[in-house]
Amino acid sequence: MSATTPPAARLSPLDAAQQAFGHTRRHLFPFRFERWLALGFVAFLDQCGRSQAGLGLRLPGGLPDHGGGGGGKGPGPVLSDVGAWLAAHVMVVMAIAAVVLVVVLCFTALVLWINSRGVFMYVDDVATGRADVSRPWREHAARADSYFAWSFGLTVAALTGGIVLLVAAALVGIRMARGHGSLAAGIAALVVLVGVFLVLLILSALASLALRDFVAPLQMRTASSCGTAVTLFLGLLRAHPGTFAVYVLLKIVFALVLGFVVTVAACLTCCCALIPVVTQTLLQPAFYFERAWPLCLLRQLGYALLPPVPIPPVPTPPVLLPRSSDVTFGTKEEPPHVP
């Protein structure tokens, strides 16, 4: 007989989500407060610098009104005055910008270093079903440092690109305000710069998602550096682009639903649910599921950090006993009577 090749595992982000839901239910219920609190703290470290990145920023509602009629300055003279002041105080502006940039980079490095430790701590706790804090902090220090170097490099590259695009947009705006060049060319340049800026944001978000959801678990599974895990992930991405595209789309939908749930929880608790660690503790099932989801997908791809999917026991068929009318007792048959 010829040997048959076993069928390949079915890759499905939806199946991975279903498996992550079962993993979450097994390890978080029945409810234990001390376990949820420890996992909430670790989840906060894992989310540090990510979910609250865009909060608190407000765009100005418009230029102030300095009076009716034509007596006030329009946007053109205002931009021209700003450009003239910047040109007259170039050294001061550069010094202030350098100091601000150094402070921002130092704070960003600290947040990302803590986040790198938290990423590996939460992966470890979800994969093992534990709620440890100190052990995974020490155990994955070397891998977290390698991950931090890549994460910080990505952040610096995105920040540098964003600053260059913003400076270019400001120069285009000042040039338009001074009347240099055509208005259509200036508007077209601004549209291109805004488009490039949006593309940069999307690529940075996708790279950050790939690092956290797949590269860090691959580091743990293969005991390798972040660079080696990145190469391994790129190979998986080239082999299964559709699977990862569906995962990203589903992840966006999940993020929108989770944001709505957090908003409702904040309204019901007078914003107490937005306190750090409290949010992650109250909504621990959602964060636990979100962290287990890519691990289940990696298990389908052959890189298992989670235990195998539990197979439900097959019920044994009941034993059918014979009815009493069908039971024949051991009586001897009498031979026929011969006259």
C-alpha positions in Angstrom: 0.0 0.0 0.0 1.2 3.5 -0.8 1.7 6.0 2.0 -0.7 8.9 2.0 0.3 12.4 2.8 -1.5 14.0 5.7 -3.8 16.9 4.8 -2.4 20.4 5.4 -3.8 22.4 8.3 -6.5 24.8 7.3 -5.5 28.4 7.7 -8.4 30.6 8.9 -8.3 33.7 11.0 -11.9 33.0 12.0 -11.0 29.6 13.2 -8.1 31.1 15.1 -10.5 33.6 16.7 -12.8 30.8 17.7 -9.9 28.9 19.3 -8.8 32.1 21.1 -12.3 32.5 22.5 -12.2 29.0 23.9 -8.7 29.6 25.3 -9.9 32.8 27.0 -12.9 31.1 28.5 -10.8 28.2 29.9 -8.2 30.4 31.6 -10.2 33.4 32.8 -13.3 31.6 34.2 -14.4 31.1 36.8 -13.5 34.6 37.8 -10.7 35.2 40.3 -10.0 38.8 41.1 -6.3 38.5 42.0 -5.7 36.7 38.6 -7.5 39.3 36.6 -5.7 42.1 38.4 -2.3 40.7 37.7 -3.2 40.1 34.1 -4.6 43.6 33.9 -1.3 45.1 35.0 0.6 43.0 32.5 -1.9 43.9 29.7 -1.4 47.6 30.6 2.4 47.2 30.1 1.6 45.5 26.8 -0.7 48.4 25.7 1.7 51.1 27.0 2.2 53.8 24.4 -0.2 52.1 21.9 -3.9 52.5 22.6 -3.6 56.0 24.1 -1.3 57.3 21.4 -3.9 59.5 19.7 -5.9 60.7 22.7 -5.7 64.2 24.0 -4.8 65.8 20.6 -7.0 68.6 19.4 -6.9 70.5 16.2 -7.4 74.3 16.4 -11.0 75.3 15.6 -9.8 78.2 13.3 -8.0 81.4 13.4 -9.3 83.9 16.0 -11.5 86.7 14.8 -9.9 90.1 15.3 -12.9 92.1 14.3 -15.4 92.3 11.5 -14.9 93.7 8.0 -11.5 93.9 6.3 -9.6 95.4 9.2 -8.2 92.1 10.4 -5.4 90.2 8.9 -6.1 87.3 6.6 -4.3 84.0 6.6 -1.9 85.2 4.0 -0.3 88.1 6.0 -0.3 86.0 9.1 1.7 83.2 7.5 4.0 85.8 5.9 4.7 87.3 9.4 5.3 83.9 10.8 7.7 83.1 8.0 9.6 86.4 8.5 9.9 85.8 12.3 11.2 82.2 11.7 13.7 83.5 9.2 14.9 86.2 11.7 15.3 83.7 14.6 16.6 80.6 12.8 19.1 79.6 15.5 16.6 80.0 18.4 14.0 77.9 16.6 16.6 75.2 15.8 17.8 75.1 19.4 14.2 74.8 20.8 13.4 72.2 18.2 16.5 70.2 19.1 15.7 70.3 22.9 12.1 69.3 22.3 13.2 66.5 19.9 15.6 65.1 22.5 13.0 65.1 25.2 10.5 63.5 23.0 12.9 60.8 21.9 14.0 60.0 25.5 10.4 59.7 26.7 9.5 57.6 23.7 12.5 55.3 24.3 11.4 54.8 27.9 7.8 54.0 27.0 8.8 51.6 24.2 11.3 49.8 26.5 8.6 49.2 29.1 6.2 48.2 26.3 8.7 45.7 24.9 8.9 44.0 28.3 5.1 44.0 28.6 4.7 42.4 25.1 6.7 39.4 26.1 5.2 39.2 29.5 1.7 39.1 28.2 2.5 36.6 25.5 4.1 34.3 28.1 1.1 34.5 30.4 -1.4 33.9 27.7 0.6 31.0 26.2 1.2 29.3 29.5 -2.1 30.1 31.2 -0.4 31.8 34.1 -0.6 35.2 35.7 3.0 35.9 36.5 4.7 39.3 36.6 8.3 39.0 37.8 9.2 35.7 36.2 8.5 36.7 32.5 10.0 40.2 33.1 13.4 38.5 33.9 13.1 35.5 31.6 12.5 37.4 28.4 14.8 40.4 29.0 17.2 39.6 26.1 14.5 39.1 23.6 12.6 42.2 24.7 15.8 44.3 24.3 16.2 43.0 20.7 12.5 43.8 20.1 12.9 47.2 21.6 15.8 48.1 19.2 13.5 47.3 16.2 10.5 49.0 17.7 12.5 52.2 18.6 14.1 52.2 15.1 10.7 52.0 13.5 9.4 54.8 15.6 12.4 57.0 14.9 12.1 56.4 11.2 8.3 57.2 11.2 8.9 60.3 13.3 11.6 61.5 11.0 9.5 61.0 7.9 6.6 62.7 9.6 8.7 65.7 10.6 10.2 66.0 7.0 6.7 65.9 5.5 5.4 68.5 8.0 8.3 70.8 7.3 7.8 70.4 3.6 4.1 71.2 4.0 5.0 74.3 6.1 7.4 75.6 3.4 4.8 75.1 0.7 2.3 77.0 2.8 4.7 79.9 3.4 5.6 80.0 -0.3 1.9 80.1 -1.2 1.3 82.9 1.3 4.1 85.0 -0.2 2.7 84.6 -3.6 5.5 82.5 -5.1 4.5 80.0 -7.7 0.9 79.2 -8.8 -1.8 78.4 -6.4 -2.8 75.2 -8.2 0.8 73.8 -8.0 0.9 74.6 -4.2 -2.4 72.9 -3.6 -1.3 69.9 -5.6 2.0 69.7 -3.6 0.0 69.8 -0.3 -2.3 67.1 -1.5 0.7 64.9 -2.4 2.3 65.5 1.0 -0.8 64.7 2.9 -1.2 61.5 0.9 2.4 60.4 1.6 1.8 61.2 5.2 -1.2 59.0 5.4 0.6 56.2 3.6 3.4 56.6 6.2 1.0 56.3 9.0 -0.6 53.2 7.6 2.7 51.5 6.9 3.9 52.3 10.4 0.7 50.9 12.0 1.0 47.7 10.0 4.7 47.3 10.9 3.9 47.8 14.6 1.0 45.3 14.4 3.3 42.7 12.7 6.0 43.2 15.4 3.7 42.8 18.3 1.3 40.1 17.0 3.7 37.8 15.1 7.4 38.7 15.4 7.5 38.7 19.2 5.7 35.3 19.5 8.1 33.9 16.8 11.0 35.2 18.9 9.7 33.2 21.8 8.9 30.1 19.8 12.3 30.0 18.0 14.4 31.5 20.8 15.9 34.0 18.3 16.6 37.7 17.9 14.1 40.1 16.5 15.8 40.3 13.1 15.7 36.6 12.6 12.0 36.6 13.6 11.3 39.4 11.2 12.9 37.4 8.3 10.8 34.4 9.4 7.6 36.4 9.4 8.3 37.9 6.0 8.6 34.4 4.6 5.2 33.5 6.2 3.7 36.7 4.8 4.9 35.9 1.2 3.5 32.4 1.5 0.1 33.3 2.9 -0.7 37.0 2.0 -4.4 36.5 1.9 -4.6 35.0 5.4 -2.8 37.9 6.9 -4.9 40.4 4.9 -8.1 38.9 6.3 -6.6 38.9 9.8 -5.8 42.7 9.5 -9.3 43.5 8.4 -10.8 41.5 11.2 -8.4 43.1 13.6 -9.6 46.5 12.5 -13.3 45.5 13.1 -12.4 44.1 16.5 -10.5 47.4 17.4 -13.6 49.4 16.5 -15.9 47.2 18.6 -13.4 47.3 21.5 -13.2 51.1 21.3 -17.0 51.3 21.4 -17.1 49.0 24.5 -14.5 51.1 26.2 -16.5 54.3 25.5 -19.7 52.7 26.9 -17.8 51.5 30.0 -16.3 55.0 30.5 -19.8 56.5 30.3 -21.3 54.1 32.7 -18.5 54.5 35.3 -18.0 58.2 35.0 -14.7 57.7 33.2 -13.3 55.5 36.0 -12.9 52.7 33.4 -10.3 54.8 31.6 -7.9 54.7 34.6 -4.8 52.7 33.6 -4.8 49.1 34.8 -8.5 49.5 35.7 -9.4 49.4 32.0 -7.3 46.3 31.4 -8.7 44.5 34.5 -12.4 45.2 33.8 -12.0 44.2 30.1 -9.5 41.5 30.6 -11.4 38.9 28.5 -11.2 41.2 25.5 -7.5 41.9 25.9 -6.8 38.2 26.6 -8.7 37.2 23.5 -6.9 39.8 21.4 -3.5 38.5 22.6 -4.4 34.8 22.1 -5.8 35.4 18.6 -2.5 35.7 16.7 -1.0 32.9 18.8 -3.8 30.6 17.5 -3.1 31.7 14.0 0.7 31.0 14.4 -0.3 27.5 15.7 -2.1 26.9 12.4 1.1 27.9 10.6 3.2 25.4 12.6 4.6 27.6 15.3 2.8 26.6 18.4 3.2 28.5 21.7 -0.3 27.4 22.9 -1.1 23.8 23.8 -2.9 21.8 21.1 -6.6 22.4 20.5 -8.5 20.2 23.0 -10.5 17.6 21.1 -13.9 17.0 22.7 -14.3 13.4 23.9 -16.3 11.1 21.6 -19.3 9.8 23.5 -19.2 6.0 23.8 -22.4 4.3 22.4 -24.6 2.8 25.1 -24.4 -0.9 25.6 -27.7 -2.5 24.6 -28.7 -5.3 26.9 -30.9 -8.0 25.5 -34.5 -8.0 26.5 -35.8 -10.6 28.9 -38.0 -12.2 26.2 -34.9 -12.8 24.1 -33.0 -14.5 26.8 -32.9 -18.3 26.6 -32.1 -20.1 29.7 -29.9 -23.2 29.5 -32.5 -26.0 29.2 -31.6 -29.3 27.5 -33.7 -30.3 24.6 -35.3 -33.7 25.2 -34.7 -36.4 22.5 -37.8 -37.4 20.5 -39.8 -40.3 22.1 -39.5 -43.6 20.1 -42.5 -45.9 20.6 
